[in-house]
Amino acid sequence: MPHPIIPYLIRDKAKNGYLRANLFPMQTAVKKIQMVDLLSQYEKIQSEIDNAVLGVVRSSAYINGPEVKSFQAELEQYLGVKHVIPCANGTDALQIAMMALGFKPGDEIITADFTYVATAEVIALLGLKPVLVDVYPGTFTINIEAIKKAITPRTKAIVPVHLFGQCAEMEELMALSKEHGFYVIEDVAQAIGADYHYPGGKSVKAGTIGHIGCTSFFPSKNLGCYGDGGAMFTNDDELAKKMRMVANHGQSVQYYHDVVGVNSRLDSMQAAILRIKLRHLDEYTKARQKAAAFYDRAFAGNAKIKTPARSKNSTHVFHQYTLVLEGADRNKLKEFLATKEIPAMIYYPVPLHLQKAYQDPRYKEGDFPVTEHLCKSVVSLPMHTELSEETLSYIAGAVLEFVK
């Protein structure tokens, strides 16, 4: 079978950049491209993972076993946070955090309109009132000025979403929190491992700045297990105690239930897998950042393609690499890429305020212009730890072949 012809980005050595797509015969077969290649990632650490899983099976300590406790301690050390409370998934993490903070029906919680539904879903499930605000067009993170306009005496918390891999403007958010007396719950499901930089040089990990950080260990996340999992982070001893109780049926002593709780726990097998993958997280982050830099260079000269902006205060760990197309049809691009066996995803096609489940007379089409534009123009390319330069060349070349 002849070798495939794949688009290859010609390197200009003088400028050390990638200038244009061209058709160039490569003497290497292209592996099937995945949005997230979990199998290839597993194959590199197979013996570590297999031994960890087998260890749990041999121990028979499937629930709240030593692997869970060890992972908790190791993640606390990695994040530089006093308390990590593992739970069953990222949505539970948000719910448990809000239950532990004692919010009452009708309390207002501000969050971004451009995000996955789970953030608003939990607010609504608890009988709280989601208050949606727009985002910044470059970083996709929650807009601080929009938050200021949305604050009322009923505002009890803000949930900034560190979307696609970088932090919201946390220093300003924490100043608002102090001024108005509300909580900050970081949704760090897409940005674990990112660093937030303060003026003067101090850096802290995403999820450890607000009163509570919440994350997901869904398999496709930057730190993902092989099933469901999640966790909350906090430096507040009392909040940690409450979240542990809520996650364990509202009990701190067996059969004595002090508060209404839920049953949400990370099982030992997933914890064992996460312990292994946590040791590789910084390595995985560098691989994602390298792939993102390749994409950046490839698309730099195309006026119709806006590459992800970087916050001046946060590193980017690239859970997604998301383009904004201006003057090009992203749906047709997605279809074109599919003909070349290149997957692409649209995160997210419908703003929260236009979702049927969250329709609210306060909001109408046109109220969130940035979010609405993004929902019509974003497209995410394959982004994971196993992307080779040849694969990146093929993907970028295909995009440039369509977006001229």
Contacts in CASP RR format, 6 or more apart in sequence:
PFRMAT RR
TARGET T0000
AUTHOR 0000-0000-0000
METHOD contacts of the structure
MODEL  1
MPHPIIPYLIRDKAKNGYLRANLFPMQTAVKKIQMVDLLSQYEKIQSEID
NAVLGVVRSSAYINGPEVKSFQAELEQYLGVKHVIPCANGTDALQIAMMA
LGFKPGDEIITADFTYVATAEVIALLGLKPVLVDVYPGTFTINIEAIKKA
ITPRTKAIVPVHLFGQCAEMEELMALSKEHGFYVIEDVAQAIGADYHYPG
GKSVKAGTIGHIGCTSFFPSKNLGCYGDGGAMFTNDDELAKKMRMVANHG
QSVQYYHDVVGVNSRLDSMQAAILRIKLRHLDEYTKARQKAAAFYDRAFA
GNAKIKTPARSKNSTHVFHQYTLVLEGADRNKLKEFLATKEIPAMIYYPV
PLHLQKAYQDPRYKEGDFPVTEHLCKSVVSLPMHTELSEETLSYIAGAVL
EFVK
3 25 0 8 1.000
3 26 0 8 1.000
3 27 0 8 1.000
3 28 0 8 1.000
3 29 0 8 1.000
4 26 0 8 1.000
4 29 0 8 1.000
4 30 0 8 1.000
5 23 0 8 1.000
5 24 0 8 1.000
5 25 0 8 1.000
5 26 0 8 1.000
6 23 0 8 1.000
6 24 0 8 1.000
6 26 0 8 1.000
6 30 0 8 1.000
6 390 0 8 1.000
6 393 0 8 1.000
6 394 0 8 1.000
7 21 0 8 1.000
7 22 0 8 1.000
7 23 0 8 1.000
7 24 0 8 1.000
7 393 0 8 1.000
7 394 0 8 1.000
7 396 0 8 1.000
7 397 0 8 1.000
7 398 0 8 1.000
7 400 0 8 1.000
7 401 0 8 1.000
8 21 0 8 1.000
8 22 0 8 1.000
8 23 0 8 1.000
8 24 0 8 1.000
8 26 0 8 1.000
8 390 0 8 1.000
8 393 0 8 1.000
8 394 0 8 1.000
8 397 0 8 1.000
9 18 0 8 1.000
9 19 0 8 1.000
9 20 0 8 1.000
9 21 0 8 1.000
9 22 0 8 1.000
9 297 0 8 1.000
9 298 0 8 1.000
9 393 0 8 1.000
9 396 0 8 1.000
9 397 0 8 1.000
10 18 0 8 1.000
10 19 0 8 1.000
10 20 0 8 1.000
10 22 0 8 1.000
10 24 0 8 1.000
11 17 0 8 1.000
11 18 0 8 1.000
11 19 0 8 1.000
12 18 0 8 1.000
12 19 0 8 1.000
17 297 0 8 1.000
18 294 0 8 1.000
18 297 0 8 1.000
18 298 0 8 1.000
18 300 0 8 1.000
18 396 0 8 1.000
20 400 0 8 1.000
21 298 0 8 1.000
21 396 0 8 1.000
21 397 0 8 1.000
21 398 0 8 1.000
21 400 0 8 1.000
21 401 0 8 1.000
26 390 0 8 1.000
28 390 0 8 1.000
30 390 0 8 1.000
30 391 0 8 1.000
30 394 0 8 1.000
31 40 0 8 1.000
31 391 0 8 1.000
32 341 0 8 1.000
33 341 0 8 1.000
33 342 0 8 1.000
33 343 0 8 1.000
33 382 0 8 1.000
33 391 0 8 1.000
33 394 0 8 1.000
33 395 0 8 1.000
34 343 0 8 1.000
34 382 0 8 1.000
34 384 0 8 1.000
35 220 0 8 1.000
35 343 0 8 1.000
35 344 0 8 1.000
35 345 0 8 1.000
35 380 0 8 1.000
35 382 0 8 1.000
35 383 0 8 1.000
35 384 0 8 1.000
36 219 0 8 1.000
36 220 0 8 1.000
36 382 0 8 1.000
36 383 0 8 1.000
36 384 0 8 1.000
37 384 0 8 1.000
37 385 0 8 1.000
37 386 0 8 1.000
37 387 0 8 1.000
38 219 0 8 1.000
38 220 0 8 1.000
38 384 0 8 1.000
40 386 0 8 1.000
41 284 0 8 1.000
41 384 0 8 1.000
41 385 0 8 1.000
41 386 0 8 1.000
42 49 0 8 1.000
45 276 0 8 1.000
45 277 0 8 1.000
45 280 0 8 1.000
48 276 0 8 1.000
49 273 0 8 1.000
49 276 0 8 1.000
52 67 0 8 1.000
52 272 0 8 1.000
52 273 0 8 1.000
52 275 0 8 1.000
52 276 0 8 1.000
53 269 0 8 1.000
53 272 0 8 1.000
53 273 0 8 1.000
55 272 0 8 1.000
56 62 0 8 1.000
56 67 0 8 1.000
56 268 0 8 1.000
56 269 0 8 1.000
56 272 0 8 1.000
57 269 0 8 1.000
59 65 0 8 1.000
59 66 0 8 1.000
59 268 0 8 1.000
61 67 0 8 1.000
61 268 0 8 1.000
62 267 0 8 1.000
62 268 0 8 1.000
62 269 0 8 1.000
63 265 0 8 1.000
63 267 0 8 1.000
63 268 0 8 1.000
64 265 0 8 1.000
64 268 0 8 1.000
65 268 0 8 1.000
65 271 0 8 1.000
66 268 0 8 1.000
67 268 0 8 1.000
67 269 0 8 1.000
67 271 0 8 1.000
67 272 0 8 1.000
67 275 0 8 1.000
68 86 0 8 1.000
68 265 0 8 1.000
68 266 0 8 1.000
68 267 0 8 1.000
68 268 0 8 1.000
68 271 0 8 1.000
70 271 0 8 1.000
70 275 0 8 1.000
71 86 0 8 1.000
71 266 0 8 1.000
71 271 0 8 1.000
71 272 0 8 1.000
71 274 0 8 1.000
71 275 0 8 1.000
71 278 0 8 1.000
72 84 0 8 1.000
72 85 0 8 1.000
72 86 0 8 1.000
72 231 0 8 1.000
72 271 0 8 1.000
73 84 0 8 1.000
74 275 0 8 1.000
74 278 0 8 1.000
75 84 0 8 1.000
75 231 0 8 1.000
75 274 0 8 1.000
75 278 0 8 1.000
76 82 0 8 1.000
76 83 0 8 1.000
76 84 0 8 1.000
78 193 0 8 1.000
78 205 0 8 1.000
78 278 0 8 1.000
78 281 0 8 1.000
79 193 0 8 1.000
79 205 0 8 1.000
79 207 0 8 1.000
79 208 0 8 1.000
79 233 0 8 1.000
80 204 0 8 1.000
80 205 0 8 1.000
80 208 0 8 1.000
81 205 0 8 1.000
81 207 0 8 1.000
81 208 0 8 1.000
81 233 0 8 1.000
81 234 0 8 1.000
81 235 0 8 1.000
82 234 0 8 1.000
82 235 0 8 1.000
82 236 0 8 1.000
82 237 0 8 1.000
82 240 0 8 1.000
83 233 0 8 1.000
83 234 0 8 1.000
83 235 0 8 1.000
83 236 0 8 1.000
83 237 0 8 1.000
83 239 0 8 1.000
83 240 0 8 1.000
84 231 0 8 1.000
84 232 0 8 1.000
84 233 0 8 1.000
85 96 0 8 1.000
85 231 0 8 1.000
85 232 0 8 1.000
85 233 0 8 1.000
85 234 0 8 1.000
85 240 0 8 1.000
85 243 0 8 1.000
85 244 0 8 1.000
85 247 0 8 1.000
86 229 0 8 1.000
86 230 0 8 1.000
86 231 0 8 1.000
86 265 0 8 1.000
86 266 0 8 1.000
86 271 0 8 1.000
87 93 0 8 1.000
87 96 0 8 1.000
87 229 0 8 1.000
87 230 0 8 1.000
87 231 0 8 1.000
87 232 0 8 1.000
87 247 0 8 1.000
87 264 0 8 1.000
87 265 0 8 1.000
87 266 0 8 1.000
88 228 0 8 1.000
88 229 0 8 1.000
88 230 0 8 1.000
88 263 0 8 1.000
88 264 0 8 1.000
88 265 0 8 1.000
88 266 0 8 1.000
89 216 0 8 1.000
89 217 0 8 1.000
89 218 0 8 1.000
89 228 0 8 1.000
89 229 0 8 1.000
89 230 0 8 1.000
89 264 0 8 1.000
90 118 0 8 1.000
90 189 0 8 1.000
90 214 0 8 1.000
90 215 0 8 1.000
90 216 0 8 1.000
90 217 0 8 1.000
90 218 0 8 1.000
90 229 0 8 1.000
90 230 0 8 1.000
90 231 0 8 1.000
91 118 0 8 1.000
91 121 0 8 1.000
91 122 0 8 1.000
91 216 0 8 1.000
92 230 0 8 1.000
92 247 0 8 1.000
92 262 0 8 1.000
92 264 0 8 1.000
93 213 0 8 1.000
93 214 0 8 1.000
93 215 0 8 1.000
93 216 0 8 1.000
93 230 0 8 1.000
93 231 0 8 1.000
93 232 0 8 1.000
94 118 0 8 1.000
94 119 0 8 1.000
94 122 0 8 1.000
94 159 0 8 1.000
94 185 0 8 1.000
94 187 0 8 1.000
94 214 0 8 1.000
95 122 0 8 1.000
95 125 0 8 1.000
95 126 0 8 1.000
95 262 0 8 1.000
96 232 0 8 1.000
96 243 0 8 1.000
96 246 0 8 1.000
96 247 0 8 1.000
96 262 0 8 1.000
96 264 0 8 1.000
97 185 0 8 1.000
97 212 0 8 1.000
97 213 0 8 1.000
97 214 0 8 1.000
97 232 0 8 1.000
97 243 0 8 1.000
98 109 0 8 1.000
98 122 0 8 1.000
98 123 0 8 1.000
98 126 0 8 1.000
98 128 0 8 1.000
98 157 0 8 1.000
98 185 0 8 1.000
99 126 0 8 1.000
99 246 0 8 1.000
99 259 0 8 1.000
99 260 0 8 1.000
99 261 0 8 1.000
99 262 0 8 1.000
100 212 0 8 1.000
100 239 0 8 1.000
100 242 0 8 1.000
100 243 0 8 1.000
100 245 0 8 1.000
100 246 0 8 1.000
101 156 0 8 1.000
101 157 0 8 1.000
101 183 0 8 1.000
101 185 0 8 1.000
101 211 0 8 1.000
101 212 0 8 1.000
101 239 0 8 1.000
103 109 0 8 1.000
103 126 0 8 1.000
103 128 0 8 1.000
103 156 0 8 1.000
103 157 0 8 1.000
105 126 0 8 1.000
105 127 0 8 1.000
105 128 0 8 1.000
106 127 0 8 1.000
106 128 0 8 1.000
106 129 0 8 1.000
106 154 0 8 1.000
107 128 0 8 1.000
107 129 0 8 1.000
107 154 0 8 1.000
107 156 0 8 1.000
107 157 0 8 1.000
108 128 0 8 1.000
108 129 0 8 1.000
108 131 0 8 1.000
108 152 0 8 1.000
108 154 0 8 1.000
108 155 0 8 1.000
108 156 0 8 1.000
109 123 0 8 1.000
109 128 0 8 1.000
109 129 0 8 1.000
109 130 0 8 1.000
109 131 0 8 1.000
109 155 0 8 1.000
109 156 0 8 1.000
109 157 0 8 1.000
109 158 0 8 1.000
109 159 0 8 1.000
110 131 0 8 1.000
110 132 0 8 1.000
110 133 0 8 1.000
110 147 0 8 1.000
110 150 0 8 1.000
110 151 0 8 1.000
110 155 0 8 1.000
110 157 0 8 1.000
110 158 0 8 1.000
110 159 0 8 1.000
111 119 0 8 1.000
111 120 0 8 1.000
111 123 0 8 1.000
111 130 0 8 1.000
111 131 0 8 1.000
111 132 0 8 1.000
111 133 0 8 1.000
111 142 0 8 1.000
111 158 0 8 1.000
111 159 0 8 1.000
111 160 0 8 1.000
111 161 0 8 1.000
111 187 0 8 1.000
112 119 0 8 1.000
112 132 0 8 1.000
112 133 0 8 1.000
112 134 0 8 1.000
112 135 0 8 1.000
112 141 0 8 1.000
112 142 0 8 1.000
112 159 0 8 1.000
112 160 0 8 1.000
112 161 0 8 1.000
112 163 0 8 1.000
112 371 0 8 1.000
113 132 0 8 1.000
113 133 0 8 1.000
113 134 0 8 1.000
113 135 0 8 1.000
113 351 0 8 1.000
113 352 0 8 1.000
113 353 0 8 1.000
113 368 0 8 1.000
113 371 0 8 1.000
114 134 0 8 1.000
114 135 0 8 1.000
114 140 0 8 1.000
114 163 0 8 1.000
114 348 0 8 1.000
114 351 0 8 1.000
114 352 0 8 1.000
114 368 0 8 1.000
114 370 0 8 1.000
114 371 0 8 1.000
114 374 0 8 1.000
114 375 0 8 1.000
115 161 0 8 1.000
115 163 0 8 1.000
115 187 0 8 1.000
115 348 0 8 1.000
115 352 0 8 1.000
116 161 0 8 1.000
116 347 0 8 1.000
116 348 0 8 1.000
117 352 0 8 1.000
117 355 0 8 1.000
117 357 0 8 1.000
117 358 0 8 1.000
119 159 0 8 1.000
119 161 0 8 1.000
119 187 0 8 1.000
120 130 0 8 1.000
120 132 0 8 1.000
120 352 0 8 1.000
120 358 0 8 1.000
123 129 0 8 1.000
123 130 0 8 1.000
123 159 0 8 1.000
124 130 0 8 1.000
124 357 0 8 1.000
124 358 0 8 1.000
128 156 0 8 1.000
129 154 0 8 1.000
130 352 0 8 1.000
130 358 0 8 1.000
131 150 0 8 1.000
131 155 0 8 1.000
132 352 0 8 1.000
132 353 0 8 1.000
132 363 0 8 1.000
132 368 0 8 1.000
133 142 0 8 1.000
133 143 0 8 1.000
133 146 0 8 1.000
133 147 0 8 1.000
133 149 0 8 1.000
133 150 0 8 1.000
133 368 0 8 1.000
134 143 0 8 1.000
134 146 0 8 1.000
134 368 0 8 1.000
134 369 0 8 1.000
134 370 0 8 1.000
134 371 0 8 1.000
135 141 0 8 1.000
135 142 0 8 1.000
135 143 0 8 1.000
135 163 0 8 1.000
135 370 0 8 1.000
135 371 0 8 1.000
135 374 0 8 1.000
136 142 0 8 1.000
136 143 0 8 1.000
136 309 0 8 1.000
136 370 0 8 1.000
137 324 0 8 1.000
137 370 0 8 1.000
137 373 0 8 1.000
137 374 0 8 1.000
138 306 0 8 1.000
138 308 0 8 1.000
138 309 0 8 1.000
138 324 0 8 1.000
139 163 0 8 1.000
139 166 0 8 1.000
139 308 0 8 1.000
139 309 0 8 1.000
139 310 0 8 1.000
139 311 0 8 1.000
140 163 0 8 1.000
140 164 0 8 1.000
140 308 0 8 1.000
140 322 0 8 1.000
140 374 0 8 1.000
141 160 0 8 1.000
141 161 0 8 1.000
141 162 0 8 1.000
141 163 0 8 1.000
141 166 0 8 1.000
141 167 0 8 1.000
141 168 0 8 1.000
141 169 0 8 1.000
141 311 0 8 1.000
142 158 0 8 1.000
142 160 0 8 1.000
142 161 0 8 1.000
142 168 0 8 1.000
142 169 0 8 1.000
142 173 0 8 1.000
143 370 0 8 1.000
144 169 0 8 1.000
144 172 0 8 1.000
144 173 0 8 1.000
144 176 0 8 1.000
147 158 0 8 1.000
147 173 0 8 1.000
147 176 0 8 1.000
148 176 0 8 1.000
151 176 0 8 1.000
151 180 0 8 1.000
151 182 0 8 1.000
155 180 0 8 1.000
155 182 0 8 1.000
156 182 0 8 1.000
156 183 0 8 1.000
157 182 0 8 1.000
157 183 0 8 1.000
157 184 0 8 1.000
157 185 0 8 1.000
158 173 0 8 1.000
158 176 0 8 1.000
158 177 0 8 1.000
158 182 0 8 1.000
158 183 0 8 1.000
158 184 0 8 1.000
158 185 0 8 1.000
159 184 0 8 1.000
159 185 0 8 1.000
159 186 0 8 1.000
159 187 0 8 1.000
160 167 0 8 1.000
160 168 0 8 1.000
160 170 0 8 1.000
160 173 0 8 1.000
160 184 0 8 1.000
160 186 0 8 1.000
160 187 0 8 1.000
161 168 0 8 1.000
161 187 0 8 1.000
161 190 0 8 1.000
162 168 0 8 1.000
162 186 0 8 1.000
162 187 0 8 1.000
162 188 0 8 1.000
162 189 0 8 1.000
162 190 0 8 1.000
162 191 0 8 1.000
162 194 0 8 1.000
162 206 0 8 1.000
162 207 0 8 1.000
162 314 0 8 1.000
163 190 0 8 1.000
163 191 0 8 1.000
164 190 0 8 1.000
164 191 0 8 1.000
164 308 0 8 1.000
164 316 0 8 1.000
164 318 0 8 1.000
164 319 0 8 1.000
164 320 0 8 1.000
164 321 0 8 1.000
164 322 0 8 1.000
164 347 0 8 1.000
164 380 0 8 1.000
165 190 0 8 1.000
165 191 0 8 1.000
165 194 0 8 1.000
165 222 0 8 1.000
165 316 0 8 1.000
165 317 0 8 1.000
165 318 0 8 1.000
165 319 0 8 1.000
165 320 0 8 1.000
166 191 0 8 1.000
166 194 0 8 1.000
166 310 0 8 1.000
166 311 0 8 1.000
166 314 0 8 1.000
166 315 0 8 1.000
166 316 0 8 1.000
166 317 0 8 1.000
167 191 0 8 1.000
167 194 0 8 1.000
167 196 0 8 1.000
167 206 0 8 1.000
167 209 0 8 1.000
167 311 0 8 1.000
167 313 0 8 1.000
167 314 0 8 1.000
168 186 0 8 1.000
169 311 0 8 1.000
169 313 0 8 1.000
170 184 0 8 1.000
170 186 0 8 1.000
170 196 0 8 1.000
170 209 0 8 1.000
170 210 0 8 1.000
170 313 0 8 1.000
171 198 0 8 1.000
171 313 0 8 1.000
173 184 0 8 1.000
173 210 0 8 1.000
174 184 0 8 1.000
174 209 0 8 1.000
174 210 0 8 1.000
176 182 0 8 1.000
177 183 0 8 1.000
177 184 0 8 1.000
177 210 0 8 1.000
177 211 0 8 1.000
183 210 0 8 1.000
183 211 0 8 1.000
183 212 0 8 1.000
184 209 0 8 1.000
184 210 0 8 1.000
184 211 0 8 1.000
184 212 0 8 1.000
185 210 0 8 1.000
185 211 0 8 1.000
185 212 0 8 1.000
185 213 0 8 1.000
185 214 0 8 1.000
186 206 0 8 1.000
186 207 0 8 1.000
186 209 0 8 1.000
186 210 0 8 1.000
186 212 0 8 1.000
186 213 0 8 1.000
186 214 0 8 1.000
187 213 0 8 1.000
187 214 0 8 1.000
188 194 0 8 1.000
188 206 0 8 1.000
188 207 0 8 1.000
188 213 0 8 1.000
188 214 0 8 1.000
188 215 0 8 1.000
188 233 0 8 1.000
189 214 0 8 1.000
189 215 0 8 1.000
189 216 0 8 1.000
189 218 0 8 1.000
189 221 0 8 1.000
190 221 0 8 1.000
190 222 0 8 1.000
190 319 0 8 1.000
190 320 0 8 1.000
191 206 0 8 1.000
191 207 0 8 1.000
191 222 0 8 1.000
191 314 0 8 1.000
191 317 0 8 1.000
191 319 0 8 1.000
192 206 0 8 1.000
192 207 0 8 1.000
192 215 0 8 1.000
192 221 0 8 1.000
192 222 0 8 1.000
192 223 0 8 1.000
192 281 0 8 1.000
192 317 0 8 1.000
193 205 0 8 1.000
193 206 0 8 1.000
193 222 0 8 1.000
193 223 0 8 1.000
193 281 0 8 1.000
193 282 0 8 1.000
193 285 0 8 1.000
193 317 0 8 1.000
194 205 0 8 1.000
194 206 0 8 1.000
194 314 0 8 1.000
194 315 0 8 1.000
194 316 0 8 1.000
194 317 0 8 1.000
195 203 0 8 1.000
195 204 0 8 1.000
195 205 0 8 1.000
195 206 0 8 1.000
195 314 0 8 1.000
195 315 0 8 1.000
196 203 0 8 1.000
196 204 0 8 1.000
196 205 0 8 1.000
196 206 0 8 1.000
196 209 0 8 1.000
196 313 0 8 1.000
196 314 0 8 1.000
197 203 0 8 1.000
197 313 0 8 1.000
197 314 0 8 1.000
197 315 0 8 1.000
198 204 0 8 1.000
198 313 0 8 1.000
206 314 0 8 1.000
207 213 0 8 1.000
207 214 0 8 1.000
207 215 0 8 1.000
207 233 0 8 1.000
208 233 0 8 1.000
208 235 0 8 1.000
211 234 0 8 1.000
211 236 0 8 1.000
211 239 0 8 1.000
212 232 0 8 1.000
212 233 0 8 1.000
212 234 0 8 1.000
212 236 0 8 1.000
212 239 0 8 1.000
212 243 0 8 1.000
213 232 0 8 1.000
213 233 0 8 1.000
213 234 0 8 1.000
214 230 0 8 1.000
214 231 0 8 1.000
214 232 0 8 1.000
214 233 0 8 1.000
215 221 0 8 1.000
215 223 0 8 1.000
215 230 0 8 1.000
215 231 0 8 1.000
215 233 0 8 1.000
216 229 0 8 1.000
216 230 0 8 1.000
217 223 0 8 1.000
217 224 0 8 1.000
217 225 0 8 1.000
217 227 0 8 1.000
217 228 0 8 1.000
217 229 0 8 1.000
217 230 0 8 1.000
217 231 0 8 1.000
217 266 0 8 1.000
217 270 0 8 1.000
217 274 0 8 1.000
218 224 0 8 1.000
218 225 0 8 1.000
218 227 0 8 1.000
218 228 0 8 1.000
218 229 0 8 1.000
219 225 0 8 1.000
219 226 0 8 1.000
219 227 0 8 1.000
221 319 0 8 1.000
222 281 0 8 1.000
222 284 0 8 1.000
222 285 0 8 1.000
222 288 0 8 1.000
222 317 0 8 1.000
222 319 0 8 1.000
223 274 0 8 1.000
223 277 0 8 1.000
223 278 0 8 1.000
223 281 0 8 1.000
223 284 0 8 1.000
224 273 0 8 1.000
224 274 0 8 1.000
224 277 0 8 1.000
225 270 0 8 1.000
225 271 0 8 1.000
225 273 0 8 1.000
225 274 0 8 1.000
225 277 0 8 1.000
226 269 0 8 1.000
226 270 0 8 1.000
226 273 0 8 1.000
227 270 0 8 1.000
228 270 0 8 1.000
229 266 0 8 1.000
229 270 0 8 1.000
230 266 0 8 1.000
231 266 0 8 1.000
232 243 0 8 1.000
234 240 0 8 1.000
234 243 0 8 1.000
241 252 0 8 1.000
242 259 0 8 1.000
244 252 0 8 1.000
245 251 0 8 1.000
245 252 0 8 1.000
245 258 0 8 1.000
245 259 0 8 1.000
245 261 0 8 1.000
246 259 0 8 1.000
246 261 0 8 1.000
246 262 0 8 1.000
247 261 0 8 1.000
247 262 0 8 1.000
247 263 0 8 1.000
247 264 0 8 1.000
247 265 0 8 1.000
248 261 0 8 1.000
248 263 0 8 1.000
248 265 0 8 1.000
249 257 0 8 1.000
249 261 0 8 1.000
249 262 0 8 1.000
249 263 0 8 1.000
250 257 0 8 1.000
250 258 0 8 1.000
250 259 0 8 1.000
250 260 0 8 1.000
250 261 0 8 1.000
251 257 0 8 1.000
251 258 0 8 1.000
252 258 0 8 1.000
266 274 0 8 1.000
277 284 0 8 1.000
283 385 0 8 1.000
284 385 0 8 1.000
285 317 0 8 1.000
287 385 0 8 1.000
287 386 0 8 1.000
287 387 0 8 1.000
288 317 0 8 1.000
288 318 0 8 1.000
288 383 0 8 1.000
288 384 0 8 1.000
288 385 0 8 1.000
289 316 0 8 1.000
289 317 0 8 1.000
289 318 0 8 1.000
291 318 0 8 1.000
291 321 0 8 1.000
291 383 0 8 1.000
291 384 0 8 1.000
291 387 0 8 1.000
291 392 0 8 1.000
292 308 0 8 1.000
292 316 0 8 1.000
292 318 0 8 1.000
292 321 0 8 1.000
292 383 0 8 1.000
294 389 0 8 1.000
294 392 0 8 1.000
294 396 0 8 1.000
295 307 0 8 1.000
295 321 0 8 1.000
295 381 0 8 1.000
295 392 0 8 1.000
295 396 0 8 1.000
296 307 0 8 1.000
298 392 0 8 1.000
298 393 0 8 1.000
298 396 0 8 1.000
298 397 0 8 1.000
298 399 0 8 1.000
298 400 0 8 1.000
299 305 0 8 1.000
299 307 0 8 1.000
299 323 0 8 1.000
299 396 0 8 1.000
299 399 0 8 1.000
299 400 0 8 1.000
300 307 0 8 1.000
302 400 0 8 1.000
302 403 0 8 1.000
303 326 0 8 1.000
304 325 0 8 1.000
304 326 0 8 1.000
304 327 0 8 1.000
304 328 0 8 1.000
304 403 0 8 1.000
304 404 0 8 1.000
305 323 0 8 1.000
305 324 0 8 1.000
305 325 0 8 1.000
305 326 0 8 1.000
305 328 0 8 1.000
305 399 0 8 1.000
305 403 0 8 1.000
306 323 0 8 1.000
306 324 0 8 1.000
306 325 0 8 1.000
306 326 0 8 1.000
307 323 0 8 1.000
308 316 0 8 1.000
308 318 0 8 1.000
308 321 0 8 1.000
308 322 0 8 1.000
308 323 0 8 1.000
310 316 0 8 1.000
318 383 0 8 1.000
319 383 0 8 1.000
320 345 0 8 1.000
320 347 0 8 1.000
320 380 0 8 1.000
320 383 0 8 1.000
321 380 0 8 1.000
321 381 0 8 1.000
321 382 0 8 1.000
321 383 0 8 1.000
322 347 0 8 1.000
322 378 0 8 1.000
322 379 0 8 1.000
322 380 0 8 1.000
322 381 0 8 1.000
323 378 0 8 1.000
323 379 0 8 1.000
323 380 0 8 1.000
323 381 0 8 1.000
323 399 0 8 1.000
324 374 0 8 1.000
324 377 0 8 1.000
324 378 0 8 1.000
325 333 0 8 1.000
325 377 0 8 1.000
325 378 0 8 1.000
325 379 0 8 1.000
325 403 0 8 1.000
326 377 0 8 1.000
328 402 0 8 1.000
328 403 0 8 1.000
330 346 0 8 1.000
330 376 0 8 1.000
330 377 0 8 1.000
330 378 0 8 1.000
330 379 0 8 1.000
331 346 0 8 1.000
332 402 0 8 1.000
333 344 0 8 1.000
333 379 0 8 1.000
333 399 0 8 1.000
333 402 0 8 1.000
333 403 0 8 1.000
334 344 0 8 1.000
334 346 0 8 1.000
334 379 0 8 1.000
336 398 0 8 1.000
336 401 0 8 1.000
336 402 0 8 1.000
337 343 0 8 1.000
337 344 0 8 1.000
337 395 0 8 1.000
337 398 0 8 1.000
337 399 0 8 1.000
337 402 0 8 1.000
338 344 0 8 1.000
340 394 0 8 1.000
340 398 0 8 1.000
342 382 0 8 1.000
342 394 0 8 1.000
342 395 0 8 1.000
342 398 0 8 1.000
343 382 0 8 1.000
344 379 0 8 1.000
344 380 0 8 1.000
344 381 0 8 1.000
344 382 0 8 1.000
345 379 0 8 1.000
345 380 0 8 1.000
346 378 0 8 1.000
346 379 0 8 1.000
346 380 0 8 1.000
347 378 0 8 1.000
347 380 0 8 1.000
348 375 0 8 1.000
348 378 0 8 1.000
349 375 0 8 1.000
350 375 0 8 1.000
351 368 0 8 1.000
351 371 0 8 1.000
351 372 0 8 1.000
351 375 0 8 1.000
352 358 0 8 1.000
353 359 0 8 1.000
353 360 0 8 1.000
353 363 0 8 1.000
353 364 0 8 1.000
353 367 0 8 1.000
353 368 0 8 1.000
353 371 0 8 1.000
354 365 0 8 1.000
354 372 0 8 1.000
365 372 0 8 1.000
366 372 0 8 1.000
381 395 0 8 1.000
381 399 0 8 1.000
382 391 0 8 1.000
382 395 0 8 1.000
END
